[in-house]
């Protein structure tokens, strides 16, 4: 079809680096080129089926860790869904065996979720989140995605909430590399770049199943994958996504890599459901907030110097909210150190404070119906810190879409969202910063 279109295209020749191997002249197209596309899809309702398995916790059964993988795919979907579904089933079996045979007693519940309609935009997972919004709001505390977990063998990448970065780091230190004897995954990552985060952590994309958990419902989420250090796996979503192709991509080490992937997911899951306190590092967001606030402050200062913004528009309160969060995070760390962690009630109170962090970074000032991804750092819309930085750039360029009064409102609401998160993390009303 592409060859047929190229043969009819006019215009100037395309740059040489754009040319492929279709055996035709590559052109950019002329004003007179016209292509008609006929779509014969028939819209219809289709029932989809998510499948769940549950291991109930003994101390806090109403706190859930969700581990999920999509079940459907375009074509064979070996890397896209088969591997993830296999890992999901094996993890469920292994943990069940630990309870039956080894006396393992998880404090919190584990939900194993097999999602349907994943290839249509994570529909199965998203519909579940929307349908059980009120039930999951303060009960699901983490999500681990197993989708696309193996697309190579010599590198590992992860996307996650900053609350989970410390857990990922400690897990990588405890799992051996499937390809390098005597070396942990952490050491392997450090070898590439002398900074494990720069080597491993990548931004979470919207097509990641973990994304709606994080950006829509405010559940700390992560996904990870073993991949190639040079280039991406090219067969996702095609008829060539087969076991043979994945074996080649993993240099014949597919079974070993699958074991390592199961160990990564399993160790993180066990830490999240077993320890007295949730393995969510609230200080992880201090760096994220501080970094974005510094960017806003610099651009704001430059625009005030250029007389584009008034002198009385200050970043003082945004900086103050960042400081409030950092102080609240440090205070929680102190409270934990001074607490008896065998006290179930005390642990419950501390864990509730930890669980609220991600949810309180969902902007309360936008409608979840109109703007579902309300997270101010990972969401999408005018409420996000990224949108504020883009609006400052538009003001700098005097774009017709920019508006100082609109920016003031946007800026104030983001400030209040961060301050509100800090207040909630601080705990009791008397522990909050009292300057408003």
PAROFI-696253 format. One line per field, with one value per residue (C-alpha): residue in three letters; y negated, x, z negated; residue number from 1. Coordinates in nm, 4 decimals, always signed. Example, Ala and Ser with C-alpha at 12.3 -4.5 7.8 and 13.67 -1.06 7.14 Angstrom:
aa <- [ALA; SER]
c2 <- [+0.4500; +0.1060]
c1 <- [+1.2300; +1.3670]
c3 <- [-0.7800; -0.7140]
i <- [1; 2]
//
This chain:
aa <- [UNK; UNK; UNK; UNK; UNK; UNK; UNK; UNK; UNK; UNK; UNK; UNK; UNK; UNK; UNK; UNK; UNK; UNK; UNK; UNK; UNK; UNK; UNK; UNK; UNK; UNK; UNK; UNK; UNK; UNK; UNK; UNK; UNK; UNK; UNK; UNK; UNK; UNK; UNK; UNK; UNK; UNK; UNK; UNK; UNK; UNK; UNK; UNK; UNK; UNK; UNK; UNK; UNK; UNK; UNK; UNK; UNK; UNK; UNK; UNK; UNK; UNK; UNK; UNK; UNK; UNK; UNK; UNK; UNK; UNK; UNK; UNK; UNK; UNK; UNK; UNK; UNK; UNK; UNK; UNK; UNK; UNK; UNK; UNK; UNK; UNK; UNK; UNK; UNK; UNK; UNK; UNK; UNK; UNK; UNK; UNK; UNK; UNK; UNK; UNK; UNK; UNK; UNK; UNK; UNK; UNK; UNK; UNK; UNK; UNK; UNK; UNK; UNK; UNK; UNK; UNK; UNK; UNK; UNK; UNK; UNK; UNK; UNK; UNK; UNK; UNK; UNK; UNK; UNK; UNK; UNK; UNK; UNK; UNK; UNK; UNK; UNK; UNK; UNK; UNK; UNK; UNK; UNK; UNK; UNK; UNK; UNK; UNK; UNK; UNK; UNK; UNK; UNK; UNK; UNK; UNK; UNK; UNK; UNK; UNK; UNK; UNK; UNK; UNK; UNK; UNK; UNK; UNK; UNK; UNK; UNK; UNK; UNK; UNK; UNK; UNK; UNK; UNK; UNK; UNK; UNK; UNK; UNK; UNK; UNK; UNK; UNK; UNK; UNK; UNK; UNK; UNK; UNK; UNK; UNK; UNK; UNK; UNK; UNK; UNK; UNK; UNK; UNK; UNK; UNK; UNK; UNK; UNK; UNK; UNK; UNK; UNK; UNK; UNK; UNK; UNK; UNK; UNK; UNK; UNK; UNK; UNK; UNK; UNK; UNK; UNK; UNK; UNK; UNK; UNK; UNK; UNK; UNK; UNK; UNK; UNK; UNK; UNK; UNK; UNK; UNK; UNK; UNK; UNK; UNK; UNK; UNK; UNK; UNK; UNK; UNK; UNK; UNK; UNK; UNK; UNK; UNK; UNK; UNK; UNK; UNK; UNK; UNK; UNK; UNK; UNK; UNK; UNK; UNK; UNK; UNK; UNK; UNK; UNK; UNK; UNK; UNK; UNK; UNK; UNK; UNK; UNK; UNK; UNK; UNK; UNK; UNK; UNK; UNK; UNK; UNK; UNK; UNK; UNK; UNK; UNK; UNK; UNK; UNK; UNK; UNK; UNK; UNK; UNK; UNK; UNK; UNK; UNK; UNK; UNK; UNK; UNK; UNK; UNK; UNK; UNK; UNK; UNK; UNK; UNK; UNK; UNK; UNK; UNK; UNK; UNK; UNK; UNK; UNK; UNK; UNK; UNK; UNK; UNK; UNK; UNK; UNK; UNK; UNK; UNK; UNK; UNK; UNK; UNK; UNK; UNK; UNK; UNK; UNK; UNK; UNK; UNK; UNK; UNK; UNK; UNK; UNK; UNK; UNK; UNK; UNK; UNK; UNK; UNK; UNK; UNK; UNK; UNK; UNK; UNK; UNK; UNK; UNK; UNK; UNK; UNK; UNK; UNK; UNK; UNK; UNK; UNK; UNK; UNK; UNK; UNK; UNK; UNK; UNK; UNK; UNK; UNK; UNK; UNK; UNK; UNK; UNK; UNK; UNK; UNK; UNK; UNK; UNK; UNK; UNK; UNK; UNK; UNK; UNK; UNK; UNK; UNK; UNK; UNK; UNK; UNK; UNK; UNK; UNK; UNK; UNK; UNK; UNK; UNK; UNK; UNK; UNK; UNK; UNK; UNK; UNK; UNK; UNK; UNK; UNK; UNK]
c2 <- [+0.0000; -0.2385; -0.1527; -0.2314; -0.5691; -0.6630; -0.5896; -0.8508; -1.1185; -1.4413; -1.7224; -1.7487; -1.4497; -1.3499; -1.3795; -1.0756; -0.9794; -0.9461; -0.6918; -0.3278; -0.0169; -0.0132; -0.0430; -0.3641; -0.7348; -0.9019; -1.2413; -1.4861; -1.5211; -1.8012; -2.0369; -1.8413; -1.5012; -1.3618; -1.0402; -0.9081; -0.6714; -0.4622; -0.3263; -0.0298; +0.0305; +0.1025; -0.0435; +0.2044; +0.2840; +0.5800; +0.7349; +0.7809; +1.0021; +0.9151; +1.2139; +1.1821; +1.3943; +1.2746; +1.3596; +1.1926; +1.0206; +1.1122; +0.7720; +0.5197; +0.7209; +0.3986; +0.2701; +0.4055; +0.4505; +0.5084; +0.7019; +0.7036; +0.8104; +0.7737; +1.0944; +0.9866; +0.8811; +0.8081; +1.1260; +1.3733; +1.1056; +1.3176; +1.0272; +0.8013; +1.0328; +1.3977; +1.3351; +1.1013; +1.3392; +1.6307; +1.4311; +1.3302; +1.6905; +1.8172; +1.5437; +1.6263; +1.9955; +1.9350; +1.7042; +1.9430; +2.2228; +2.0039; +1.9611; +2.3300; +2.4826; +2.2222; +2.0359; +1.7037; +1.4609; +1.1375; +0.8416; +0.6933; +0.8407; +0.9144; +0.8914; +1.0703; +0.9109; +1.0382; +0.7456; +0.7696; +0.5178; +0.3977; +0.3374; +0.0875; -0.1507; +0.0369; +0.0475; +0.3424; +0.1863; -0.1645; -0.0489; +0.1396; -0.1727; -0.3849; -0.1272; -0.0775; -0.4301; -0.4735; -0.1210; -0.1543; -0.5144; -0.4516; -0.0756; -0.0013; -0.1254; -0.0076; +0.1383; +0.3496; +0.3939; +0.7037; +0.5945; +0.6093; +0.7187; +0.8847; +0.7342; +0.7979; +0.9189; +0.6879; +0.3797; +0.3048; +0.0040; -0.1024; -0.3706; -0.4506; -0.6973; -0.8572; -0.6847; -0.3522; -0.4485; -0.3302; +0.0039; +0.0523; -0.0286; +0.2183; +0.4874; +0.4491; +0.4977; +0.8293; +0.9907; +1.1398; +1.0461; +1.3204; +1.2552; +1.1624; +1.4231; +1.3031; +0.9566; +0.7998; +0.6027; +0.2924; +0.3440; +0.4060; +0.0760; -0.1096; +0.0228; -0.1501; -0.4878; -0.5650; -0.6555; -0.3830; -0.6207; -0.7682; -0.4187; -0.2549; -0.5087; -0.6420; -0.8536; -0.6622; -0.6730; -0.7021; -0.3589; -0.1971; -0.0010; -0.1506; -0.5037; -0.5226; -0.3795; -0.6616; -0.9580; -0.8814; -0.7289; -0.8358; -0.4835; -0.4552; -0.2389; -0.0906; +0.1037; +0.2505; +0.4391; +0.6205; +0.4769; +0.4305; +0.1646; +0.0825; +0.0224; +0.1320; +0.4608; +0.3908; +0.6522; +0.5293; +0.5137; +0.7117; +1.0688; +1.1189; +1.0910; +1.4627; +1.6802; +1.7273; +1.3519; +1.2944; +1.5745; +1.3978; +1.0617; +1.2184; +1.3967; +1.7357; +1.6420; +1.6065; +1.8560; +1.6983; +1.3477; +1.4611; +1.5972; +1.2650; +1.0705; +1.2882; +1.2288; +0.8510; +0.8405; +1.0993; +0.9380; +0.5964; +0.7482; +0.9349; +0.6217; +0.4225; +0.6712; +0.8095; +0.5247; +0.3335; +0.0066; -0.0383; -0.0480; -0.3842; -0.6491; -0.9822; -1.1690; -1.0576; -1.3330; -1.6028; -1.5977; -1.5908; -1.8858; -2.0842; -2.0325; -2.1518; -2.4451; -2.5579; -2.5488; -2.7585; -3.0065; -3.0613; -3.1230; -3.3439; -3.5540; -3.5963; -3.7022; -3.9595; -4.1013; -4.1292; -4.3105; -4.0400; -3.9498; -4.2006; -4.2321; -4.1293; -3.7852; -3.5823; -3.2184; -3.2677; -3.0548; -2.7787; -2.7626; -2.7625; -2.4690; -2.2761; -2.3411; -2.2343; -1.9010; -1.8403; -1.9207; -1.6959; -1.4098; -1.4477; -1.4683; -1.1437; -0.9752; -1.0948; -0.9753; -0.6316; -0.6105; -0.6978; -0.4571; -0.1029; +0.0750; +0.3777; +0.1565; +0.2415; -0.0728; -0.3012; -0.1359; -0.1790; -0.5543; -0.5941; -0.3906; -0.5995; -0.9140; -0.7492; -0.6296; -0.9761; -1.1338; -1.0137; -1.0722; -1.4264; -1.5102; -1.4693; -1.8218; -1.8731; -2.1774; -1.9961; -1.7603; -1.3900; -1.3611; -1.6340; -1.5787; -1.2213; -1.2306; -1.4853; -1.4171; -1.7446; -1.5750; -1.2811; -1.3848; -1.5695; -1.9109; -2.2757; -2.1829; -2.0083; -2.1506; -2.0782; -2.2945; -2.5781; -2.5638; -2.5572; -2.8585; -3.0506; -2.9704; -3.0897; -3.4161; -3.4602; -3.4180; -3.6425; -3.3687; -3.4671; -3.1627; -3.2964; -3.4950; -3.6434; -3.6229; -3.2636; -3.1862; -3.3403; -3.1072; -2.8043; -2.8884; -2.9371; -2.6097; -2.4080; -2.5752; -2.4833; -2.1236; -2.0791; -2.2587; -2.0426; -1.7290; -1.8548; -1.9303; -1.5832; -1.4184; -1.6212; -1.4367; -1.6123; -1.9674; -2.1044; -1.9560; -2.1499; -2.4684; -2.7409; -3.0207; -3.0407]
c1 <- [+0.0000; +0.2869; +0.4557; +0.1381; +0.1050; +0.4702; +0.4453; +0.1701; +0.3238; +0.4576; +0.6613; +1.0316; +1.2530; +1.2688; +1.5952; +1.8157; +1.7933; +1.4127; +1.4394; +1.3522; +1.3760; +1.0482; +1.2193; +1.0395; +1.1255; +1.0665; +0.8989; +0.7479; +0.4160; +0.2710; -0.0242; -0.2264; -0.1840; -0.5107; -0.5646; -0.9085; -0.9409; -1.2525; -1.3167; -1.5519; -1.5383; -1.8731; -1.8920; -2.0451; -2.0463; -1.8346; -1.8188; -1.4643; -1.3502; -1.0842; -0.9777; -0.8647; -0.7004; -0.6662; -0.4437; -0.5936; -0.3683; -0.3840; -0.3327; -0.4609; -0.6718; -0.8328; -0.5003; -0.4253; -0.1170; -0.2253; -0.0028; -0.1340; -0.0687; -0.2727; -0.3986; -0.4744; -0.2486; -0.2363; -0.1036; +0.1055; +0.1990; +0.4665; +0.6645; +0.3612; +0.1297; +0.2384; +0.5455; +0.3587; +0.0655; +0.3035; +0.4862; +0.1553; +0.0346; +0.3709; +0.3950; +0.0428; +0.1330; +0.4644; +0.3142; +0.0250; +0.2778; +0.4695; +0.1527; +0.0575; +0.3997; +0.6367; +0.4197; +0.4335; +0.1760; +0.1340; +0.0136; -0.1689; -0.3692; -0.2402; -0.4650; -0.3417; -0.5167; -0.5307; -0.6538; -0.8612; -0.8631; -0.5123; -0.4348; -0.7196; -0.5511; -0.5447; -0.9250; -0.9630; -0.7488; -0.8887; -1.2523; -1.1815; -1.0288; -1.3258; -1.5816; -1.4319; -1.3024; -1.4424; -1.3438; -0.9850; -0.9299; -0.7756; -0.7255; -0.4992; -0.1550; +0.0662; +0.0504; +0.3151; +0.2758; +0.4157; +0.3354; +0.6240; +0.8613; +1.1097; +1.2203; +1.5933; +1.8484; +2.1449; +1.9771; +1.6900; +1.4597; +1.1866; +0.9185; +0.7732; +0.6407; +0.9269; +0.7787; +0.8998; +1.2501; +1.4154; +1.2344; +1.3503; +1.7093; +1.7164; +1.5536; +1.8112; +2.0810; +1.9226; +1.8679; +2.1516; +2.1981; +2.0685; +2.3492; +2.6550; +2.7689; +2.8339; +2.6897; +2.3681; +2.1312; +2.2295; +2.5997; +2.5136; +2.3242; +2.6067; +2.8518; +2.6691; +2.6517; +2.7813; +2.4289; +2.1685; +1.8726; +2.0118; +2.0739; +1.7466; +1.4674; +1.2742; +0.9549; +0.6269; +0.4359; +0.0598; +0.0348; +0.1901; -0.0737; +0.0718; -0.0060; -0.3803; -0.3139; -0.0648; -0.2109; -0.5843; -0.6228; -0.3023; -0.1755; +0.2074; +0.2844; +0.5754; +0.6607; +0.9955; +1.1462; +1.4598; +1.5629; +1.8502; +2.1110; +2.1181; +1.7776; +1.4255; +1.2471; +1.0941; +0.8180; +0.5685; +0.2207; +0.3169; +0.2740; +0.6461; +0.6155; +0.6830; +0.8804; +1.1528; +1.1974; +1.2103; +1.4644; +1.6843; +1.6356; +1.7424; +2.0397; +1.8940; +1.8641; +1.4846; +1.4319; +1.7048; +1.5734; +1.2191; +1.3441; +1.5172; +1.2009; +0.9943; +1.2470; +1.2343; +0.8537; +0.8281; +1.0788; +0.9157; +0.5728; +0.6851; +0.8421; +0.5258; +0.2889; +0.5100; +0.6897; +0.5250; +0.5586; +0.4860; +0.8020; +0.7056; +0.9751; +0.7976; +1.1283; +1.1494; +0.9038; +1.1100; +1.3617; +1.0891; +0.9035; +1.2211; +1.3471; +1.0247; +0.9862; +1.3432; +1.2650; +0.9496; +1.1314; +1.4124; +1.1728; +0.9509; +1.2510; +1.3630; +1.0159; +0.9921; +1.3291; +1.2001; +0.8874; +0.6615; +0.5288; +0.4567; +0.7016; +0.4375; +0.3991; +0.6351; +0.7309; +0.7499; +0.4466; +0.5404; +0.8880; +0.7237; +0.4996; +0.8063; +0.9730; +0.6567; +0.6607; +1.0293; +0.9764; +0.6700; +0.8628; +1.1512; +0.9065; +0.7408; +1.0833; +1.1462; +0.8023; +0.8750; +1.2113; +1.0450; +0.7499; +0.6926; +0.6413; +0.4899; +0.1941; -0.0609; -0.2686; +0.0353; +0.1595; -0.1858; -0.1787; +0.1709; +0.0849; -0.2277; -0.0120; +0.2234; -0.0635; -0.2147; +0.0897; +0.0280; -0.3469; -0.2978; -0.0887; -0.4046; -0.5298; -0.8616; -0.9298; -1.0033; -1.2884; -1.1941; -1.4607; -1.3148; -0.9471; -0.9022; -0.5227; -0.5138; -0.1645; +0.0291; +0.3616; +0.2578; -0.0844; -0.1992; -0.3663; -0.3306; -0.3046; +0.0339; +0.3765; +0.4773; +0.1869; +0.2992; +0.6495; +0.5018; +0.2809; +0.5872; +0.7598; +0.4520; +0.4535; +0.8217; +0.7485; +0.4388; +0.2223; -0.1431; -0.2444; -0.0662; -0.2506; -0.1016; -0.4260; -0.4827; -0.1249; -0.1790; -0.4715; -0.2872; +0.0154; -0.1867; -0.3776; -0.0595; +0.0887; -0.2167; -0.2056; +0.1541; +0.0819; -0.2258; -0.0182; +0.2377; -0.0335; -0.1815; +0.1598; +0.2287; -0.0593; -0.2518; -0.3755; -0.1376; +0.1612; +0.0968; +0.2698; +0.0438; +0.1188; -0.1360]
c3 <- [+0.0000; -0.0863; +0.2453; +0.4351; +0.2629; +0.3202; +0.6942; +0.7248; +0.5044; +0.6517; +0.5054; +0.4357; +0.3541; -0.0129; -0.2123; -0.1651; -0.5337; -0.4935; -0.2151; -0.2792; -0.0673; +0.1261; +0.4636; +0.5614; +0.5658; +0.2279; +0.2604; +0.0125; +0.1947; +0.4011; +0.3514; +0.6034; +0.4356; +0.3037; +0.1094; +0.0231; -0.2729; -0.3191; -0.6704; -0.6944; -1.0701; -1.2353; -1.5890; -1.8332; -2.2034; -2.3070; -2.6518; -2.7784; -3.0643; -3.3205; -3.5303; -3.8918; -4.1570; -4.5172; -4.8129; -5.1188; -5.3698; -5.7369; -5.9023; -5.6469; -5.4015; -5.2739; -5.1396; -4.7925; -4.5805; -4.2191; -3.9770; -3.6202; -3.2631; -2.9446; -2.7878; -2.4302; -2.1435; -1.7729; -1.6154; -1.8208; -2.0769; -2.2409; -2.3907; -2.4308; -2.6246; -2.6399; -2.8563; -3.0931; -3.1325; -3.1968; -3.4644; -3.6229; -3.6491; -3.7775; -4.0419; -4.1605; -4.1788; -4.3567; -4.6188; -4.6794; -4.7331; -4.9792; -5.1852; -5.1735; -5.2239; -5.3719; -5.6195; -5.4331; -5.5751; -5.3796; -5.5845; -5.2852; -4.9986; -4.6493; -4.3433; -4.0298; -3.7305; -3.3730; -3.1618; -2.8461; -2.5574; -2.6385; -2.2706; -2.2465; -2.4900; -2.8231; -2.8120; -3.0497; -3.3218; -3.2751; -3.2816; -3.6035; -3.7586; -3.6515; -3.7616; -4.1073; -4.1615; -4.5135; -4.6239; -4.5028; -4.6044; -4.9483; -4.9266; -4.6287; -4.7322; -4.4396; -4.0904; -3.9154; -3.5389; -3.3687; -3.0116; -2.7640; -3.0414; -2.8038; -2.4711; -2.5087; -2.7611; -2.8219; -2.9743; -3.2110; -3.2001; -3.4437; -3.4694; -3.8091; -4.0616; -4.2606; -4.5665; -4.4220; -4.3084; -4.6311; -4.6113; -4.2522; -4.3511; -4.6412; -4.4263; -4.1479; -4.4110; -4.5119; -4.1687; -3.9662; -3.6024; -3.3699; -3.1200; -3.3309; -3.5812; -3.9369; -3.8783; -4.0058; -3.7854; -3.9810; -3.9058; -3.5412; -3.5257; -3.7018; -3.4444; -3.1609; -3.3389; -3.6872; -3.7966; -3.8175; -3.7696; -3.4491; -3.3203; -3.4299; -3.4831; -3.1811; -3.1638; -3.1779; -2.8496; -2.8154; -2.6478; -2.9568; -3.1528; -3.4718; -3.3490; -3.4312; -3.7780; -3.8421; -3.6547; -3.6836; -4.0301; -4.2057; -4.2794; -4.2931; -3.9896; -3.8026; -3.4915; -3.3915; -3.1035; -3.0015; -2.6675; -2.4274; -2.5043; -2.1325; -1.9732; -2.0561; -1.9878; -1.6423; -1.6323; -1.8939; -1.7439; -1.4330; -1.3107; -1.3734; -1.7528; -1.7987; -2.0396; -1.7773; -1.7298; -2.1053; -2.1442; -1.8902; -2.0675; -2.3988; -2.2377; -2.3258; -2.6951; -2.7111; -2.9941; -3.2104; -3.1473; -3.2347; -3.5684; -3.6436; -3.5490; -3.7838; -4.0619; -4.0122; -4.0213; -4.2983; -4.5323; -4.4967; -4.5572; -4.8693; -5.0193; -4.9522; -5.1180; -5.3957; -5.5765; -5.8609; -5.6703; -5.3020; -5.0926; -4.9458; -4.9934; -5.0470; -5.0210; -4.6578; -4.5619; -4.7365; -4.4486; -4.1803; -4.3334; -4.4002; -4.0427; -3.8780; -4.1181; -4.0374; -3.6623; -3.7118; -3.9358; -3.6823; -3.3928; -3.6063; -3.7084; -3.3460; -3.2302; -3.5103; -3.4062; -3.0497; -3.1825; -3.0380; -3.3833; -3.6645; -3.9554; -4.2092; -4.0489; -4.2647; -4.3071; -4.6856; -4.7661; -4.5210; -4.6779; -5.0202; -4.9258; -4.8069; -5.1415; -5.3241; -5.1441; -5.2207; -5.5899; -5.6086; -5.4451; -5.6912; -5.9822; -5.8736; -5.8614; -6.2189; -6.3320; -6.1845; -6.3626; -6.6940; -6.6530; -6.7726; -6.4406; -6.6115; -6.7036; -6.4333; -6.4875; -6.4733; -6.1519; -5.9995; -6.0731; -5.9299; -5.6200; -5.5609; -5.5556; -5.3054; -5.0831; -5.0530; -4.8875; -4.5307; -4.5506; -4.6805; -4.3739; -4.1635; -4.1072; -4.2904; -4.0708; -3.7435; -3.6602; -3.6392; -3.3698; -3.1501; -3.2393; -3.3664; -3.4095; -3.6918; -3.8288; -3.8305; -3.7491; -3.5304; -3.4021; -3.0938; -3.0861; -3.1858; -3.5562; -3.5225; -3.6046; -3.2452; -3.1219; -3.3499; -3.2018; -2.8504; -2.9333; -3.0552; -2.7259; -2.5358; -2.7350; -2.6543; -2.2818; -2.3136; -2.1688; -2.1100; -2.3179; -2.6277; -2.8929; -3.2114; -3.4105; -3.3030; -3.4049; -3.7501; -3.8093; -3.6707; -3.8871; -4.2062; -4.1734; -4.1209; -4.4292; -4.6363; -4.5127; -4.6327; -4.9610; -5.0161; -4.9599; -5.2125; -5.4680; -5.4334; -5.4659; -5.7824; -5.9501; -6.2262; -6.1759; -6.4385; -6.2562; -5.9357; -5.8267; -5.9634; -5.7174; -5.4370]
i <- [1; 2; 3; 4; 5; 6; 7; 8; 9; 10; 11; 12; 13; 14; 15; 16; 17; 18; 19; 20; 21; 22; 23; 24; 25; 26; 27; 28; 29; 30; 31; 32; 33; 34; 35; 36; 37; 38; 39; 40; 41; 42; 43; 44; 45; 46; 47; 48; 49; 50; 51; 52; 53; 54; 55; 56; 57; 58; 59; 60; 61; 62; 63; 64; 65; 66; 67; 68; 69; 70; 71; 72; 73; 74; 75; 76; 77; 78; 79; 80; 81; 82; 83; 84; 85; 86; 87; 88; 89; 90; 91; 92; 93; 94; 95; 96; 97; 98; 99; 100; 101; 102; 103; 104; 105; 106; 107; 108; 109; 110; 111; 112; 113; 114; 115; 116; 117; 118; 119; 120; 121; 122; 123; 124; 125; 126; 127; 128; 129; 130; 131; 132; 133; 134; 135; 136; 137; 138; 139; 140; 141; 142; 143; 144; 145; 146; 147; 148; 149; 150; 151; 152; 153; 154; 155; 156; 157; 158; 159; 160; 161; 162; 163; 164; 165; 166; 167; 168; 169; 170; 171; 172; 173; 174; 175; 176; 177; 178; 179; 180; 181; 182; 183; 184; 185; 186; 187; 188; 189; 190; 191; 192; 193; 194; 195; 196; 197; 198; 199; 200; 201; 202; 203; 204; 205; 206; 207; 208; 209; 210; 211; 212; 213; 214; 215; 216; 217; 218; 219; 220; 221; 222; 223; 224; 225; 226; 227; 228; 229; 230; 231; 232; 233; 234; 235; 236; 237; 238; 239; 240; 241; 242; 243; 244; 245; 246; 247; 248; 249; 250; 251; 252; 253; 254; 255; 256; 257; 258; 259; 260; 261; 262; 263; 264; 265; 266; 267; 268; 269; 270; 271; 272; 273; 274; 275; 276; 277; 278; 279; 280; 281; 282; 283; 284; 285; 286; 287; 288; 289; 290; 291; 292; 293; 294; 295; 296; 297; 298; 299; 300; 301; 302; 303; 304; 305; 306; 307; 308; 309; 310; 311; 312; 313; 314; 315; 316; 317; 318; 319; 320; 321; 322; 323; 324; 325; 326; 327; 328; 329; 330; 331; 332; 333; 334; 335; 336; 337; 338; 339; 340; 341; 342; 343; 344; 345; 346; 347; 348; 349; 350; 351; 352; 353; 354; 355; 356; 357; 358; 359; 360; 361; 362; 363; 364; 365; 366; 367; 368; 369; 370; 371; 372; 373; 374; 375; 376; 377; 378; 379; 380; 381; 382; 383; 384; 385; 386; 387; 388; 389; 390; 391; 392; 393; 394; 395; 396; 397; 398; 399; 400; 401; 402; 403; 404; 405; 406; 407; 408; 409; 410; 411; 412; 413; 414; 415; 416; 417; 418; 419; 420; 421; 422; 423; 424; 425; 426; 427; 428; 429; 430; 431; 432; 433; 434; 435; 436]
//
